[in-house]
Amino acid sequence: MSVLVFAENWDGNFKKSTFESVAYAAGLAQAAGGSVTAVVIGNVSADNLSSLGTYGATKVVHYDGADVNHQGVASIVAQAVQAAGAKYVVFNGTWKSKGAAPRLAIKLNAAIATEVVELPSSTAPFTVKKKTFSGKAFAHVELSSDVKIIVLSTNSYGVKENAVTAAVEKGSGSATEKDNSLQHVEYQKTSGKINLTEAELVVSAGRGMKGPENWGMVEQLAEALGAATACSKPVADIGWRPHHEHVGQTGIAVAPNLYIAIGISGAIQHLAGISSSKKIVVINTDPEAPFFKAADYGIVGDALQVVPKLTEAIKKLKG
Amino acid sequence: MKILVCISSVPDTTTKITFADGNTKFNTAGVQFVINPYDEFGLSRAMQLKETLGGNVTTITVGRADTEPVIRKALAIGADDAVRIDADPMDSLQVATEIANYAKDKGFDLIITGRESIDYNGGAVPGMLAELLGINSVSPCVKLDIDGTTATMQTLIDGGKEVVKSSLPLVAAAQKGMVEESELRIPNMRGIMAARTKPLAVVPGAAAGNAKFKTFDLPAPKAACKMVSADNVEELVHLLHTEAKVI
């Protein structure tokens, strides 16, 4: 019984979220029995393809050629599932995967669980834990179809090594004309920034910063840590920060090892988006701010005073 | 321009989540239900498109009669008519199948959904619906412009945005950006009065799903927060390094 995983790449390179999904597939194969086949689409070097063995893929099926959109991914993965006779399909939690997986579910008549945070608690019946209510709660979902699809919540399972030798083979199959009728026009990439969803460290700030002109110190702290920057909803709404940095119930959900919240009161909607963070630091002038109840470490103080000192202390630690 | 907007009735974003019946059900007692925030961005864009291109906006909701206040709110915002598929929404497949069954022979040019619902966070309905109907889908869709029979859209990729084009019909899954927060439509008194008499068709549900929500639980409560003096940030850095081991 084979587990198939879609191993997404960006211009030929894998990211942490790819390795996380391969590692999850290996854990699932161990629990359910079977081995892991990774599906890779696009121009990827032989070295990169075989590197998936580090995380437990014994077979890598490579569909060489141009990159495809989410609709093309669904078509190609459907062919790969049928060729491998796979019973489980694992996706990482990226936009492309989240787009492809529901289409694949219809093509294969497969049940799907998204925002999955753990390996199944039971394989018969097949039950997995997923985020619900935008991170405020979890649900245990039972999938009752022959083929089952799992889409991970990024940073929840973690990257675990499980080194095996990966045999690479060529896949035959391609996206359909219909898939390609969704035409690519251009990419507008935000360069040089650490991807917020994948980030291990996040520095986030809100209205306590008093104005957009004070964000330099937030960015300096993030730089000293090697962290991604984020913000609260009010700050994105009034245009101090770009929308894509908005973390919370209707923004981006993050699950870093460390989330530092500066001048954010901790409204329930914001907490929903950050509740999966492993450790939380809160810096706020108001000792009654609700965020302290969700925090591991707290400092009561003015962000404009505390943040530069914190940056210095971190630089000192890192030497 | 014939537009179908899918509306989910969800707990207000400020809701404190609890469960009932041995953690098998969401506890709706005292909960205020609202239009799913992502759907609201989509509905507001649909109204703008109707105003510039002409046409008709229909909403569709899979739910029981208790979702009607939310449906009436969508009508008060400006939708022309509404459909309620009378069934308990159980999973993404069932909801997508109901909507596809309704939409397949109605000739909609555009179907707008939210990126996901903020209760069960499946995010699967837009893609499933499009696959069932054999049309393109874009999720999340953070910009949507229509020129004749072509839609130009922006979607998110990991590390930026992508501009894509598609012929109609298609499914666009809204989030902030499709309209801005400031462009969200709020029902006025005239709209609320008009909504009372706008057509709301009730269609019996028939579709089945294949995923079951068995039980729920809440995140484990946090231990007490360790306070550090603002004059001693070195102590915080030390704790993060040696105790929490995150830096």
Interface residues (C-beta under 8 A of the other chain):
Chain A: W10 K15 S17 N69 H70 Q71 A74 T94 W95 K96 K98 G99 A100 A101 P102 R103 A105 I106 K107 A110 A111 I112 A113 T114 E115 T127 K130 K131 T132 F133 S134 K136 A137 F138 A139 H140 V141 E142 L143 S144 S145 K178 S181 L182 Q183 H184 V185 E186 Y187 Q188 K189 T190 K193 N195 T197 E198 L201 L225 D237 H243 H244 H246 Q249 T250 G251 N257 L258 A267 I268 Q269 S275 K278 K279 V281 V282 F292 K293 A294 A295 D296 Y297 G298 I299 V300 G301 D302 Q305 V306 K309 L310 A313 I314 K316 L317
Chain B: P11 T13 T14 T15 K16 I17 F19 F26 P37 Y38 D91 S92 L93 A96 I118 D119 Y120 N121 G122 G123 A124 V125 P126 G127 M128 A130 E131 L132 G134 N136 S137 V138 S139 P140 T152 Q154 T155 L156 I157 D158 G159 G160 K161 E162 V163 V164 K165 S166 S167 Q175 K176 G177 E181 G209 N210 A211 K212 F213 K214 T215 F216 D217 L218 P219 K222 A223 C225 K226 M227 V228 S229 A230 V233 E234 L236 V237 L239 L240 H241 A244 V246 I247
